[in-house]
């Protein structure tokens, strides 16, 4: 990284970068909310659903660059979507759900909610020059 870019980073996010981040967080937050709604429908109907990941793919680089800690948490949630979907699809006798599969789905739901909170908080936080200097 060049010295000029590093010094610009000390000033915090530019208005354009903040706008881009706000759009990214809003889109991923909506996508996680939709996935949580599908998960709630699964709880009620025991019918498996395909969870969405398109917004995360679109805005991944922005979040990784601007809010790396919240991005890491959110990435983990998205990487575990196939496990949650598989757990929803597995069935026991009388369309029952095994305790291990229920734990996978419920764990994913809780972590998705935590990722939403982390994304919102990170986007609202305006990085200070000191935070940038520390490499946060």
ZAMARGU-4260 file (C-alpha; in steps of 0.2 Angstrom, whole numbers, plus 5000, padded with zeros to 4 digits):
<rodrens>
0) 5000/5000/5000 | 5007/5017/4995 | 5010/5031/5008 | 4997/5042/5000 | 4983/5029/5001
5) 4988/5025/5019 | 4987/5043/5024 | 4970/5045/5015 | 4964/5030/5025 | 4968/5040/5041
10) 4955/5052/5037 | 4941/5039/5038 | 4929/5034/5025 | 4925/5045/5011 | 4907/5050/5008
15) 4907/5038/4993 | 4914/5024/5002 | 4902/5026/5016 | 4888/5026/5004 | 4894/5011/4996
20) 4896/5002/5013 | 4878/5008/5018 | 4871/5000/5002 | 4881/4984/5005 | 4875/4982/5023
25) 4857/4986/5019 | 4857/4973/5005 | 4865/4959/5015 | 4854/4964/5030 | 4839/4962/5019
30) 4845/4946/5012 | 4849/4939/5030 | 4831/4944/5036 | 4824/4935/5021 | 4834/4920/5025
35) 4828/4921/5043 | 4810/4922/5037 | 4812/4906/5027 | 4820/4898/5042 | 4805/4903/5052
40) 4794/4896/5039 | 4804/4879/5039 | 4801/4879/5058 | 4782/4880/5055 | 4780/4869/5040
45) 4795/4857/5040 | 4798/4861/5022 | 4816/4864/5016 | 4820/4881/5008 | 4834/4887/4997
50) 4843/4901/5006 | 4848/4916/4997 | 4866/4922/4995 | 4867/4934/4980 | 4868/4951/4989
55) 4882/4944/4999 | 4892/4939/4983 | 4889/4956/4975 | 4895/4966/4990 | 4908/4955/4998
60) 4923/4965/4993 | 4916/4981/5000 | 4912/4974/5017 | 4929/4965/5017 | 4938/4981/5014
65) 4928/4993/5025 | 4922/4982/5040 | 4933/4966/5041 | 4928/4960/5058 | 4909/4961/5054
70) 4913/4953/5037 | 4922/4938/5045 | 4907/4935/5055 | 4895/4937/5040 | 4906/4926/5029
75) 4905/4912/5042 | 4886/4913/5042 | 4886/4912/5023 | 4898/4898/5022 | 4887/4888/5033
80) 4871/4890/5022 | 4874/4873/5014 | 4875/4864/5031 | 4859/4873/5036 | 4850/4868/5020
85) 4856/4850/5021 | 4850/4849/5039 | 4832/4856/5034 | 4831/4842/5020 | 4836/4827/5031
90) 4820/4819/5038 | 4817/4805/5051 | 4802/4795/5054 | 4785/4805/5052 | 4794/4819/5044
95) 4804/4823/5061 | 4820/4832/5062 | 4834/4825/5072 | 4841/4835/5086 | 4858/4837/5078
100) 4850/4845/5062 | 4839/4856/5073 | 4854/4862/5082 | 4863/4866/5065 | 4848/4876/5059
105) 4845/4885/5076 | 4864/4889/5077 | 4864/4896/5060 | 4848/4907/5064 | 4857/4914/5079
110) 4873/4918/5070 | 4863/4926/5056 | 4855/4938/5068 | 4872/4941/5076 | 4879/4945/5059
115) 4865/4957/5056 | 4869/4967/5072 | 4887/4967/5068 | 4885/4973/5051 | 4873/4987/5056
120) 4885/4993/5070 | 4900/4992/5060 | 4892/5002/5046 | 4886/5015/5058 | 4903/5017/5066
125) 4913/5031/5058 | 4932/5025/5059 | 4943/5038/5068 | 4960/5042/5063 | 4967/5033/5078
130) 4957/5017/5074 | 4964/5018/5056 | 4982/5020/5063 | 4980/5005/5074 | 4975/4995/5058
135) 4957/4992/5064
</rodrens>
